[in-house]
Amino acid sequence: EGNWMTRMLINATDNDVITPAHYQVAKEVFGRKCLVGLMDHFEESMGRFSKFFRFESTHSINTKSKGETTNFLEERRQCAHKLASSGVNRHQYAKISHDSVIWKELERKNKYDIELYDYAKAIYYQQSVVYEDLQ
C-alpha cells in the first residue's frame, strides 16, 4: 500500500515487497522519463512545461487572426498566473509532528517515495540548467 510512486514507476502491485533494488530502478525510470515540476516553484515549473511542450507556440482551433492569437496567449498567461497565486488545490491540513506515531508510520510505509521525492528535487535543479535556454 505504501510507496505509491515507486510502485507505479516499476509496475509493482500492492502485494509486492519493495526492495532497495526496486527503488534504484524507480530512480532510473524517473530520471530518464520525467520532466520535474515542484509546487514550491510553481510559476517556474509552469514556465518550464510551457517551453518544453511548446504551449506558447500552439494555436487555438478557434483562432482566426494574429491579433486573436496574441489575445489568446495573454489570456493563457493570466490564467496560469491566477492558478499560481490562488490555486485550486490549496487545502489546509493539520500539521503532524515529525516525532508523532502517525508521522513515523507514514515515513516507514513510504520510505522509498520520500527518497524519490528528494531525488526529484535534485533532478529539478539539474533540469533547470538543461531547460533554462530552451527556445
C-alpha positions as CSV (number, residue, x, y, z in Angstrom):
1,E,0.0,0.0,0.0
2,G,2.8,2.4,0.7
3,N,5.4,3.8,-1.7
4,W,2.8,4.5,-4.4
5,M,5.0,6.4,-6.8
6,T,7.8,3.9,-6.6
7,R,5.3,1.1,-7.3
8,M,3.9,3.0,-10.3
9,L,7.4,3.5,-11.8
10,I,8.3,-0.1,-11.5
11,N,4.9,-1.6,-12.2
12,A,4.6,-3.3,-8.9
13,T,1.4,-4.4,-7.2
14,D,0.3,-3.6,-3.6
15,N,1.3,-7.2,-2.7
16,D,4.9,-6.8,-3.9
17,V,7.6,-6.1,-1.3
18,I,9.6,-3.1,-2.4
19,T,13.3,-3.5,-2.0
20,P,16.3,-1.2,-2.5
21,A,16.8,-2.7,-5.9
22,H,13.2,-1.7,-6.9
23,Y,14.0,1.8,-5.7
24,Q,17.1,2.0,-7.8
25,V,15.0,1.0,-10.9
26,A,12.4,3.6,-10.0
27,K,15.1,6.3,-9.8
28,E,16.4,5.3,-13.2
29,V,13.0,5.4,-14.8
30,F,12.2,8.7,-13.1
31,G,15.5,10.3,-14.1
32,R,15.1,9.3,-17.7
33,K,11.4,9.8,-18.3
34,C,10.2,12.7,-16.1
35,L,10.3,16.4,-16.5
36,V,10.0,17.6,-12.9
37,G,7.9,20.5,-11.6
38,L,7.6,21.5,-7.9
39,M,4.8,23.1,-6.2
40,D,7.3,25.2,-4.2
41,H,8.4,26.6,-7.6
42,F,5.0,26.6,-9.3
43,E,5.4,29.5,-11.7
44,E,8.9,28.5,-12.7
45,S,7.7,24.9,-13.2
46,M,4.8,26.0,-15.4
47,G,7.2,28.1,-17.4
48,R,9.4,25.1,-17.9
49,F,6.4,22.9,-19.0
50,S,5.3,25.7,-21.3
51,K,8.7,25.9,-23.0
52,F,9.2,22.1,-23.1
53,F,5.7,21.3,-24.6
54,R,5.8,24.5,-26.7
55,F,2.4,25.7,-25.3
56,E,3.2,29.2,-26.3
57,S,3.6,28.2,-30.0
58,T,0.4,26.3,-30.3
59,H,-2.7,28.0,-31.6
60,S,-6.3,27.5,-30.6
61,I,-8.6,25.8,-33.1
62,N,-10.8,28.8,-32.9
63,T,-8.0,31.3,-33.6
64,K,-8.5,33.1,-36.9
65,S,-6.2,36.0,-36.9
66,K,-2.8,37.1,-35.5
67,G,-4.5,39.5,-33.1
68,E,-6.7,36.8,-31.7
69,T,-3.6,34.6,-31.2
70,T,-1.9,37.3,-29.1
71,N,-5.0,37.8,-27.1
72,F,-5.4,34.0,-26.6
73,L,-1.8,33.7,-25.4
74,E,-2.2,36.6,-23.0
75,E,-5.4,35.0,-21.6
76,R,-3.5,31.8,-21.1
77,R,-0.7,33.6,-19.2
78,Q,-3.2,35.4,-17.0
79,C,-4.9,32.1,-16.3
80,A,-1.6,30.4,-15.3
81,H,-0.7,33.3,-13.1
82,K,-4.1,33.2,-11.4
83,L,-3.7,29.5,-10.8
84,A,-0.2,30.0,-9.4
85,S,-1.2,32.7,-7.0
86,S,-4.6,31.4,-5.8
87,G,-4.7,27.8,-6.9
88,V,-7.5,25.3,-6.9
89,N,-5.9,22.7,-4.6
90,R,-4.9,24.8,-1.6
91,H,-6.5,23.0,1.3
92,Q,-5.5,23.5,4.9
93,Y,-4.3,20.3,6.6
94,A,-3.4,19.8,10.2
95,K,0.3,19.8,10.9
96,I,1.7,16.5,12.1
97,S,4.7,16.5,14.4
98,H,7.7,14.7,13.0
99,D,8.0,12.9,16.4
100,S,4.5,11.6,16.3
101,V,3.5,7.9,15.9
102,I,1.5,8.9,12.8
103,W,4.5,10.6,11.1
104,K,6.8,7.7,11.9
105,E,4.3,5.2,10.4
106,L,3.8,7.2,7.3
107,E,7.6,7.6,7.0
108,R,8.0,3.8,7.4
109,K,5.4,2.9,4.8
110,N,6.6,5.5,2.3
111,K,10.4,5.3,2.7
112,Y,11.2,4.9,-0.9
113,D,8.7,7.6,-2.1
114,I,10.3,10.0,0.4
115,E,13.7,9.2,-1.1
116,L,12.3,9.5,-4.6
117,Y,11.0,13.0,-3.7
118,D,14.4,14.1,-2.6
119,Y,15.8,12.7,-5.8
120,A,13.1,14.5,-7.8
121,K,14.2,17.8,-6.2
122,A,17.8,17.2,-7.2
123,I,16.6,16.3,-10.8
124,Y,14.6,19.5,-10.8
125,Y,17.7,21.6,-10.3
126,Q,19.7,19.6,-12.8
127,Q,16.9,20.1,-15.4
128,S,17.0,23.9,-14.6
129,V,20.4,24.1,-16.3
130,V,19.3,22.0,-19.2
131,Y,15.9,23.7,-19.9
132,E,16.6,27.3,-18.9
133,D,17.7,28.2,-22.5
134,L,15.1,26.0,-24.3
135,Q,13.5,28.0,-27.1
